[in-house]
Amino acid sequence: MSAIKSSFISTLVVLFFPFALTINLVNFFWMDALFVGMTIFALALANRSWSGIKTAFGLNERILLCFLCAYFFSGILGYILNSPMQAHELSKIANLRWIWGFFACFSAGHLIASRKTKAHWSFAIVLVVLVLIAVKHYQQTNGEFFSQEIRTQGFYSNPNYFAMAVVVLWALILSFAIYSTDLFSRITTGLILVLGSAILLATYTRTAWIAMALVTATALLYTKNKKVLAISVVAAGVFGIAVLFNWFDLKERILYSFNFSSSSSQGARFAIWNATWHIFLDHPLFGVGFEHAAKLYRTYYVELGQPTDYVPGHAHNQFLDILSGAGLVGLLGYMGAFGSGVIFFHKKFKSATETLSKQLSLGALLSIVALFGCSMTETPIIQQETRNYILIILGFAYGYLSEKDKKEAAR
């Protein structure tokens, strides 16, 4: 009976990863409940001591915790120093609890590695949801599929947010496709990549296209995989021809990137970046509080003599958004957290002998590349859709690889 129970529990933990990836595609608001459920599950299975709980949730990772504390502390202090601290600001501070999702996912990876569970990974459920999204969009466009007028956004409210989420998922699946060991996995991950590429193209989100190119280049740098190189060259060639002949209005979309008039999205971004930069200069150390800069844009627009027609809710650049919201201290914490992650996953990839370890370490690295690729013109970390994937992928990979390393060292 205990063996059956153990097997059932292991199966539940194994299913968490693909299930979480799928749920975030369907309805990202459900992820909070999933993180809470995983936390309760991990607490029930953890060693009933403070030491055991810290190990299960990754609370022993001191360097990472220090950087995260610097990031959050700086942004919160910026609120306290520069805002009226009304209900809205208190709500924003309370919303920072989203970081716990990382530790909840860490516990899932930790449990699989500590229980020595042999997992057969399948992302078939992800493929099913992507097919549903593609069919829905095909129907909405009356069979066109690629249309600037009706950009695909899946089950989300914004095509840009949808594209950023999908490209992070696409980056993870690429690593699993490269190191697939059986026919079913190769077919499933291959279809996800092809369908995901088509969907990303249909979002007409240029920052996601750039992120795809960066992810592919990084994957080639790490793996030297000839098949990936060949497919990438063919895909780049087809895309180049499509742009040359303006198939699906791709040339028009790309040329629009070089329109810097005040009425264009690029012109608006320059105005936003200028205002955000000046907010940072006035509050360089701790910023004005996470997302609080948006309330100051109109004032700075007037001071800088800029049009005030378009006032966004974020900086359209993740790094400028952090500088204005959390200052230099916050940016140091943010970059330090991801920088330490890059070092960790890089080392794990280079030393990995197990297939899953290679897939997760490379997938985590590629996800970070995708995140930073999108960060130049958007703010993915404050968008729950994209942020959830970062929490799921990096948390799970960190938990699994950390525990796996301990098990191997103990042999």
N, C-alpha and C positions, 0 to 999 in steps of 0.2 A: 504493500500500500504506500509506503514512504517513497519507494522508487517511482511509482506512478505519479505521486504528488510532486516529486522533484522534477520529473520529466515535464509535467504540465507547467510548472513554474518556469522552467528553463525556456519552454516554447513561448510562453507569454512575454518573457523578456526579449527573446530573439525577434518576435513580431513587432516589438515597440518601435524599432528603428524604421522599417519600411512603412509601418502604419502611421507614424508621426509625419514622415515625409509626405504621405498621401493626404492626410487630414489637412495639412497646411495648404495644399492645393485647393481643397474643397471649401473649407471655411477656417481661415486662420484664427478666428475668435475662439474656436474650440480648443486651441492649443493650450490655453491657460489651464483648462480642466484636465487635459492630458498630463501636463507637467505636475499638477497637484496629485493626480492619481499615481504617477510614477514615484513621486516623493513618498507617499504613504506606503506604497509597495516596497520600496527600498528600505524604509525605516523598519518595516515588519520583518525583513530578512537580514538586516544589519546586526552586527554584534551589539548587544545592549549595553554599550558603554560609550562615553564621549569620544574616546579614541577610535572605536569602531565606526561611529557615525561620521567622524571627520574623514576617515579613510574612504568610506562608502561614497561620500559626496565631494571628495576632492578638496576638502577644507585644509589639507596639509600643504597645498601648493602655495607656499608663502610668497614667492616672487610674483606670481600671477595675482594673488590677492592684494598685494601692495599696490600694483599698478591699477587694478580695478578700484581700489579704495581712493587712490589719488584722482582718478577720473570722476567718480561719483561725488566725492567730497568737494572737489573744486566747483562742479556745477551747482551743487546744493548751496554752497557758500555764496556763489554768485547770486543766487536767488535772494538769500538772506540780506546781502549787502545792497542789492540794487533794485529790488521789487517791493511792492507794498505787502507782499506775503498774505494775499487774500485767499479765498477758497480755491481759485483757479491754480495759483502757484502751489498750494499745499497738495492739490490733486495731482499736479505734474510730478511733484516729489514722490508721492505715493506710487505713481505709475512706474517708478524706477525699479520696482520689485521684479520687473521682467527678467532681470539678470539671474534670478533663481532658476529659470528654465535651463540655463547652462549646467548648473549643478545637478538638476534633476536628470538631465540626459547623461551627465557624467556617471551617475549612479547606475544607469542602465548598462553602459559599457563596462563599468567595473564589475557588475554582477555576472555578466556573460564570461568575462575573463577569469574571475575568481572561481566560478562554478565549473570551469573547463568545458563549457557548452560548445559542442560542435554545431556550428550554424551553417545551413545551406541558404545562402542569401538569394532572395527572389524579389524583383521589383515589378512583378507582373501587375500588381494593383496600381502602381504609379502609371504604368502604360495604359491601363484601362481608363483612368481618369483623364489622361492626356488625349486619348481617342475621343472621349466624350466632349472635351473642350474643343477639339478640332471639328467635330461634327456640328456642334452648336454654332461655331463661328462660320462654318461653311453654309449653314442654313441662313444665318443672319446676313451674309453677303450675297445670297442668292447664287451660290456656286462660284463666286469670284475668289474667295479666300484671301488673296492678297489685295488689300484695298486701304488706301490712306484715309478714306472717308470713314471706314468702319474698322478701326484697329482692334485686334483681338485683345481681350482682357480677362479671359477665363471666367472665373466666378468672383473676380475682384471688381472694384469700382473704378480702377484707373489702369490703363494699359502700361504706363511706365512702371508702376509698382509691381504689376504682374510680371513684366519682362525681367525686372531685377530679381524677383524671387525665382523665376524659372531658370535664369542663367546660373544662379548659385546651385540649384538642383542639377542642372545640366553638367556643371563642373564635377560634381560628385560622381554622377553616373559615368562620366568619361573614364574616371580612374577604375571603376569596376569593369567597364567594357575592355579596357586595355589588359587587365589581368584576369579576365574570365577563364575558368578552367573547364567548363562544360558547355555543350551546345545550346541548351536552353538559356543559360545566362548570357551567352554571346548574342543570341537572337533577341532576347528581351531588352538587354541594354542597348544593342545596336538600333532597334526600333525606337527606343526612347530618344536616343541621340538624333536620329533622322527626323522624327516627329517633333521633338523639342526644337530642333533647328528651324523647321518650317514655321512653327508657332512663334518663335522669337523673331523670325523675319517678318511675320504678319503683325507683330506689335508695332513695327516701324519705330522702335526705340533705339536710337543710334548708340547710346551709351551701353546698351546690352550687346550690340554687335561688336563694339570695341572690346568689351569684357570677354566675349567668346574668342576673339582673336588672341587676346592676352593669355587666356586659359589654355588654348591649343598650343601656343608657343611655349608656355611653361611645361606642359605635358611632354612635348617633344624634347625639351631640354633635359628633363629628368629621365625619360624612358628610352630615348633614341629609337622609338618604335617605328619601323619602316612602313607598316600598314597605316598607322596614323598619319605619317608624313605623306604617303601617297594619297590618302583620302583627303587630307587637308589641301594639298596642291590642286586636286581635282575640284574640290568645293570652292577654293579661292578663284580658280579659273572660271567656273560657272558663274560665280557671283560677279566677277569682273566683266564677263560678257553681258550679264543681265543689266549691270550698271551702264555699260557702254551703249546698249540699245534701249535703255530706259524701260526694261521689262518691269511691270508692276510698279512703275513710277519710282524705282529705286534711285535712279540718277537724280531725279528731281528732289528726292528726300535728302540725298547726300549734299547736293549743291546748296540746299537750303541752310546747311550748317555754316556756310560762308557768307550768309546774309547777316550783317552786324548792325542793321538799322535798329532804331529804338523800338520799332513796332514788331520786330522779330523776337523769337524766344532767346536767341543768342544775345541780342541787344539788351533784353530784359535781364538776362543773367549777369551781364557786365555791370548793370546798375545795381543789382542785388549784391554782387560780390564787392563792389566799391563801398556800399553802405555797411555791409558786414565787416569788412576790413577796418573801417573807421570805428565801428562799435568796439572791435577788439583793441584798437589803439587807445581808446578811451578807458578800457577795462582789461589791461593786458594779463594780469596775473590769474584771476579766477573767473573772468567773464561776467556776464549778467544773469546767468542761470540758464539751464537747458531750455531751448525753444522760446526763451523770453525775448530774444533779439527781434523776433518777428513783430512784437508790439512796438518796437522802436524804429522800424524801417521808415514809416511815413515821416517821422521827425527828421531822420537823417537824410531822407530824400530831399526835403525842403532845404535843409542846411547845405547840401551838396549841389543844389540847383538841378536836381533830376526830376523827370516826370513821376508823378505819384499815382498813375492809373493802375499799375499792377503792383499789388503788395502781397507777396507770397507768405506762406506759413513756415518756410524754411529757407536756407541759404542756397539751395541747389548746388552745394559743394560740401561734402561731409566734413572736410578738414577746417574750412572756414566756419562752418556751423559750430564745430567744437571750440574753435578759438574764440568766437563771440560768446558762446554759451558757458564755457568752462575755462577759458583762458589757456595760458601756456602750461599751467599745472595739469589741467584736464587733458590737453593734447599729449603731453608727455605720458600720462597714465594710459590713454587710449592706444597710442603707438607702442608703448611698452608692452601692453597686454597682447596685442597682435604680434608684435615683434618676438616676444618670448614664445608665442605659439608657433611662429614660423621656424624658429630654431629647434623647438621640440619636435615638430613633425618632420622637419628635414633630417634630423638625426635618426628618428625612428624609421624613416623610409630607407635611409642608407644602410641601416643595420638589420632591417626586417628580413626574415627568412620565410615567414608564413605569408600565404597569399592575402588573407584578410588584413593583416597588418600593413602590407604594402598598399592595398586598396584604400584603407582608411587614412593612412598617413598622407598618401598622394591626394586623395579626395579632399582632405582638410586643407592642404596647401592650395589646391586649385580653387577651393571655395573662397579662401582669403583673397586670392588673386582676382576672382570674379567680383568680390565685395569692393575691393579697392579700385578695380576698373570702373565700376559704377559710381564710385564716390567722387569722381571729378566733376560731374555735372548734376548729381542727385545726392540725397541724404539717406542712403539705404538703412543705416543703423537705427534711424528713428521711425522707419516704416515697419510696422509689425510683420507684414507679409514677408519681407526679406530677412528681417532680424530673426524671425523664428527659425529659418533654415540655418543661419549661422549658429544659433544656440544648439539646435539638434545635431548638426554635423560635427561641429568642433567639440561640443560637450561629450557626445557619445565616443568620438574618436579618442579624445583625451583620456576618458575613463578607461576605455578598453586597452589602449596602448600603455598607459601607466601601470595598470595591474598586470598586464602581460609581461612587462619588463621585470616586475618584481618576481613573478612566478619563474621566469627563466633564470633570474639571478639566484634563486633559491635552490635550483637543481644542483 
